[in-house]
């Protein structure tokens, strides 16, 4: 009996130690630098967001959140590196529209994003903007549609890459208006906008942060934003949905971690990110980029990922876009 009581006592002590250890791991997290993977080169919208939020996380949690740019394969190189990382909270991912799009765009991936990445927190949602060269004949969405129908095959639609939200925002527009446009993919927004200013391409549905300075300078003309509400940065620019009923597209960003990352760690990160997004200074910075905060629990961000993945699957099928 004594030995049985001793054994039970040891089991209880072991269980308590496990609880204490698990609690401490979440309480003490992070106790070393955190690697934050961004699947694009420095300087783009995703990189800017990660550095903004990463700086505040570093300050609040007293550990460095180190941005690691791992571009390649339309964001898949960076994503796969996080999928295969230890699920300990010390490697996280900047989640972006490509993660929802690539699930159906790529014929073969070495991971299933929804299964292999745990949602941690949303960061922001922002519009894309439909822009044309300053001397383009159409000054409204309705005029653009009429011009495209009267000039089939004469409009080249630029994008920052095959399968990006910029590309598929245009494909959604094509599917809902019945117009023809030839897709011209570029390696990033900068060369696409350069060619647009030169008149080599006629339209792009670009991320607002990339295009807004050209719009304000008058070298490009904004016809509409892609969200279902107007952007405070371009209050006089209508939404596409005001002309094409039901149209909506946006760029959304957040944080993911390897599946099986401990929930207490995810919850702690979520709490910190939500606190940062509630800071007036951060709200102002996001607004400068045309975005609104995505504040909520991990489960809410998971719903956003699932809905966007389903939405863009339909557009990918319409476009016939496929990457082997």
C-alpha positions as CSV (number, residue, x, y, z in Angstrom):
1,X,0.0,0.0,0.0
2,X,2.8,2.4,0.9
3,X,4.6,1.7,-2.3
4,X,1.3,2.2,-4.2
5,X,0.8,5.6,-2.4
6,X,4.4,6.5,-3.2
7,X,3.9,5.6,-6.9
8,X,0.7,7.8,-7.0
9,X,2.6,10.6,-5.3
10,X,5.4,10.4,-7.9
11,X,2.9,10.4,-10.7
12,X,1.1,13.4,-9.2
13,X,4.4,15.2,-8.7
14,X,5.4,14.5,-12.3
15,X,2.0,15.8,-13.6
16,X,2.4,18.9,-11.5
17,X,5.9,19.4,-12.8
18,X,4.6,19.1,-16.4
19,X,1.9,21.7,-15.7
20,X,4.4,24.0,-14.1
21,X,6.8,23.5,-17.0
22,X,4.1,24.2,-19.5
23,X,2.9,27.2,-17.7
24,X,6.4,28.5,-17.3
25,X,7.1,28.1,-21.0
26,X,4.2,30.3,-21.9
27,X,4.8,32.7,-19.1
28,X,8.5,33.1,-19.9
29,X,7.9,33.2,-23.7
30,X,9.9,34.5,-25.4
31,X,13.2,34.0,-23.7
32,X,15.3,34.2,-26.9
33,X,14.9,35.9,-30.3
34,X,11.9,35.0,-32.5
35,X,12.4,34.5,-36.2
36,X,9.6,36.1,-38.3
37,X,9.7,34.8,-41.9
38,X,8.4,37.0,-44.7
39,X,8.1,35.3,-48.1
40,X,9.0,38.4,-50.1
41,X,12.1,40.6,-50.6
42,X,12.6,43.6,-48.3
43,X,10.6,46.8,-49.0
44,X,7.2,45.5,-50.0
45,X,3.9,45.8,-48.1
46,X,4.4,42.5,-46.3
47,X,7.9,43.3,-45.2
48,X,6.8,46.8,-44.0
49,X,4.0,45.4,-41.9
50,X,6.2,42.7,-40.3
51,X,8.8,45.3,-39.4
52,X,6.2,47.7,-37.9
53,X,4.6,45.1,-35.7
54,X,7.9,43.2,-35.1
55,X,9.5,46.3,-33.6
56,X,6.6,46.8,-31.2
57,X,6.6,43.1,-30.2
58,X,10.4,43.3,-29.5
59,X,9.8,46.3,-27.3
60,X,6.8,44.8,-25.4
61,X,8.3,41.3,-24.9
62,X,11.9,42.3,-24.4
63,X,13.2,39.9,-27.1
64,X,14.0,40.6,-30.7
65,X,11.6,39.6,-33.4
66,X,14.0,39.2,-36.3
67,X,12.6,39.6,-39.8
68,X,13.9,37.0,-42.2
69,X,13.1,37.5,-45.8
70,X,12.8,34.2,-47.7
71,X,11.3,35.0,-51.2
72,X,10.7,32.4,-53.8
73,X,8.0,30.3,-55.5
74,X,5.3,32.9,-54.9
75,X,5.8,33.0,-51.1
76,X,5.9,29.1,-50.8
77,X,9.6,29.0,-49.9
78,X,9.1,31.0,-46.8
79,X,5.9,29.3,-45.9
80,X,7.4,25.8,-46.2
81,X,10.3,26.8,-44.0
82,X,7.9,27.7,-41.2
83,X,5.8,24.6,-41.7
84,X,9.0,22.5,-41.1
85,X,10.2,24.6,-38.1
86,X,10.0,23.5,-34.5
87,X,6.5,24.3,-33.2
88,X,7.8,26.2,-30.2
89,X,6.8,29.8,-31.0
90,X,10.3,30.9,-32.1
91,X,9.5,30.7,-35.8
92,X,6.4,32.6,-37.1
93,X,5.1,33.5,-40.5
94,X,3.8,36.7,-42.1
95,X,0.5,35.4,-43.5
96,X,-0.7,37.1,-46.7
97,X,-3.2,36.6,-49.6
98,X,-0.8,34.4,-51.4
99,X,-1.2,31.7,-48.7
100,X,-5.0,31.5,-49.5
101,X,-4.4,31.7,-53.3
102,X,-1.6,29.2,-53.6
103,X,-3.6,26.4,-52.1
104,X,-5.4,26.1,-55.5
105,X,-2.9,27.9,-57.8
106,X,-0.1,25.4,-57.3
107,X,-0.6,21.9,-58.7
108,X,1.6,20.4,-56.0
109,X,2.7,21.8,-52.6
110,X,4.7,20.1,-49.9
111,X,2.3,21.3,-47.3
112,X,-1.4,22.1,-46.7
113,X,-1.5,25.6,-45.4
114,X,-4.8,25.3,-43.3
115,X,-3.6,22.0,-41.8
116,X,0.0,22.9,-41.3
117,X,0.0,26.5,-40.1
118,X,-1.9,27.6,-37.0
119,X,-3.5,31.0,-37.1
120,X,-2.1,33.4,-34.5
121,X,-3.4,36.9,-35.1
122,X,-4.7,39.1,-37.9
123,X,-2.9,42.4,-38.5
124,X,-4.6,44.4,-41.2
125,X,-6.8,44.4,-44.3
126,X,-6.3,46.9,-47.1
127,X,-7.7,47.5,-50.6
128,X,-6.0,47.1,-53.9
129,X,-6.6,50.0,-56.3
130,X,-7.4,49.8,-60.0
131,X,-5.1,52.3,-61.7
132,X,-4.4,53.3,-65.3
133,X,-1.9,55.6,-67.0
134,X,-2.7,59.3,-66.6
135,X,-3.5,59.6,-70.3
136,X,-5.7,56.5,-70.5
137,X,-9.0,57.4,-72.3
138,X,-11.3,55.9,-69.5
139,X,-11.8,58.0,-66.4
140,X,-14.3,55.7,-64.6
141,X,-14.9,52.0,-64.2
142,X,-17.9,52.1,-66.5
143,X,-15.9,53.9,-69.2
144,X,-13.1,51.3,-68.7
145,X,-15.5,48.4,-69.3
146,X,-16.9,50.1,-72.3
147,X,-13.5,50.8,-73.7
148,X,-12.3,47.2,-73.1
149,X,-15.4,45.8,-74.9
150,X,-14.9,48.2,-77.8
151,X,-11.2,47.3,-78.1
152,X,-10.9,43.5,-77.4
153,X,-7.3,42.3,-77.0
154,X,-5.9,45.8,-76.7
155,X,-5.6,46.0,-72.9
156,X,-2.6,44.5,-71.1
157,X,-3.2,44.0,-67.4
158,X,0.0,44.1,-65.3
159,X,0.5,42.4,-62.0
160,X,3.3,41.9,-59.4
161,X,3.4,38.2,-60.2
162,X,1.3,35.2,-61.3
163,X,-1.2,34.3,-58.7
164,X,-0.8,37.3,-56.5
165,X,-3.8,39.2,-55.1
166,X,-2.9,41.9,-57.6
167,X,-3.3,39.4,-60.5
168,X,-6.4,37.7,-59.2
169,X,-8.2,41.0,-58.3
170,X,-8.0,41.6,-62.0
171,X,-9.1,38.1,-62.9
172,X,-12.1,38.6,-60.6
173,X,-12.9,41.8,-62.5
174,X,-12.7,40.0,-65.8
175,X,-15.0,37.2,-64.6
176,X,-17.6,39.7,-63.4
177,X,-17.6,42.0,-66.4
178,X,-16.9,39.7,-69.3
179,X,-14.1,41.8,-70.7
180,X,-10.8,40.6,-72.2
181,X,-7.5,41.6,-70.8
182,X,-4.0,40.0,-71.4
183,X,-2.2,39.3,-68.1
184,X,1.4,40.5,-68.0
185,X,3.1,39.3,-64.8
186,X,6.1,41.2,-63.4
187,X,8.6,40.4,-60.7
188,X,7.1,42.8,-58.2
189,X,5.1,46.0,-58.3
190,X,7.9,48.4,-59.0
191,X,8.7,47.3,-62.6
192,X,5.0,46.9,-63.3
193,X,4.3,50.5,-62.3
194,X,7.3,51.7,-64.3
195,X,6.0,50.1,-67.5
196,X,2.5,51.4,-66.8
197,X,3.8,55.0,-66.5
198,X,5.6,54.4,-69.8
199,X,2.3,53.2,-71.4
200,X,3.4,49.6,-72.0
201,X,0.5,48.2,-69.9
202,X,-2.9,49.7,-69.4
203,X,-4.2,48.7,-66.0
204,X,-3.1,47.1,-62.7
205,X,-5.1,46.2,-59.5
206,X,-2.2,47.1,-57.3
207,X,-1.7,47.1,-53.5
208,X,-2.5,50.6,-52.3
209,X,0.8,51.3,-50.5
210,X,2.7,50.6,-53.8
211,X,0.6,52.8,-56.0
212,X,-0.6,55.7,-53.9
213,X,2.5,57.9,-54.3
214,X,2.1,57.6,-58.1
215,X,-1.6,58.4,-57.8
216,X,-0.9,61.5,-55.7
217,X,1.9,62.6,-58.1
218,X,-0.5,62.3,-61.1
219,X,1.5,59.8,-63.0
220,X,-1.2,57.2,-62.6
221,X,-5.0,57.6,-62.3
222,X,-7.0,55.7,-59.8
223,X,-10.3,54.5,-61.1
224,X,-11.5,52.6,-58.1
225,X,-10.6,50.7,-54.9
226,X,-11.3,47.0,-54.7
227,X,-12.8,46.8,-51.2
228,X,-16.5,47.2,-50.5
229,X,-16.0,50.6,-48.8
230,X,-14.0,53.6,-49.9
231,X,-10.5,54.1,-48.6
232,X,-9.9,57.1,-46.3
233,X,-6.6,57.7,-48.2
234,X,-8.6,58.1,-51.5
235,X,-12.0,59.3,-50.3
236,X,-13.0,60.6,-53.7
237,X,-12.2,57.4,-55.5
238,X,-15.2,55.0,-55.7
239,X,-15.2,51.3,-55.1
240,X,-15.4,48.9,-58.0
241,X,-18.6,47.5,-56.4
242,X,-20.4,50.8,-57.0
243,X,-20.3,49.9,-60.7
244,X,-19.8,46.1,-60.6
245,X,-22.2,44.9,-58.0
246,X,-20.8,42.3,-55.6
247,X,-17.2,42.9,-56.5
248,X,-14.8,42.8,-53.5
249,X,-11.2,42.0,-53.1
250,X,-8.6,43.0,-50.5
251,X,-5.2,42.2,-49.2
252,X,-5.2,40.7,-45.7
253,X,-2.2,40.0,-43.4
254,X,-1.5,38.3,-40.2
255,X,0.7,35.9,-38.2
256,X,0.8,32.1,-38.4
257,X,2.9,29.5,-36.6
258,X,3.7,25.8,-37.2
259,X,0.9,23.5,-36.3
260,X,1.2,22.1,-32.8
261,X,2.6,25.3,-31.5
262,X,1.4,25.4,-27.8
263,X,-1.9,27.2,-27.4
264,X,-0.6,29.3,-24.5
265,X,2.1,30.7,-26.7
266,X,-0.3,31.4,-29.5
267,X,-2.7,33.1,-27.1
268,X,0.1,35.2,-25.6
269,X,1.2,36.4,-29.1
270,X,-2.4,37.1,-30.1
271,X,-2.9,39.2,-26.9
272,X,0.2,41.2,-27.6
273,X,-0.6,41.8,-31.3
274,X,-4.1,42.9,-30.5
275,X,-2.8,45.3,-27.9
276,X,-0.4,46.8,-30.5
277,X,-3.1,47.1,-33.1
278,X,-5.2,49.1,-30.5
279,X,-2.4,51.6,-30.1
280,X,-3.2,55.0,-31.7
281,X,0.2,55.3,-33.3
282,X,-0.1,51.8,-34.9
283,X,-3.6,52.6,-36.1
284,X,-2.3,55.7,-37.7
285,X,0.6,53.9,-39.4
286,X,-1.8,51.2,-40.8
287,X,-4.1,54.0,-42.0
288,X,-1.2,55.5,-43.9
289,X,-0.8,52.2,-45.7
290,X,-4.6,52.2,-46.4
291,X,-5.3,49.4,-43.9
292,X,-7.6,48.8,-41.0
293,X,-6.6,46.6,-38.0
294,X,-7.8,42.9,-37.9
295,X,-8.3,42.6,-34.2
296,X,-9.6,39.3,-32.7
297,X,-8.8,35.9,-31.4
298,X,-6.8,33.3,-33.4
299,X,-10.0,31.5,-34.4
300,X,-11.3,34.6,-36.1
301,X,-8.2,34.9,-38.1
302,X,-8.5,31.2,-39.0
303,X,-12.0,31.9,-40.4
304,X,-10.6,34.7,-42.5
305,X,-8.0,32.4,-44.0
306,X,-10.6,29.7,-44.7
307,X,-13.0,32.1,-46.4
308,X,-10.3,33.7,-48.5
309,X,-8.9,30.4,-49.6
310,X,-12.4,29.3,-50.7
311,X,-13.1,32.6,-52.5
312,X,-9.9,32.6,-54.5
313,X,-10.1,29.0,-55.5
314,X,-13.1,29.9,-57.6
315,X,-11.2,32.8,-59.3
316,X,-8.2,30.6,-59.9
317,X,-10.4,28.1,-61.7
318,X,-12.0,30.8,-63.8
319,X,-8.6,32.3,-64.8
320,X,-7.2,28.8,-65.6
321,X,-4.2,29.9,-63.7
322,X,-1.9,27.0,-62.7
323,X,1.6,26.7,-61.5
324,X,3.2,23.2,-61.9
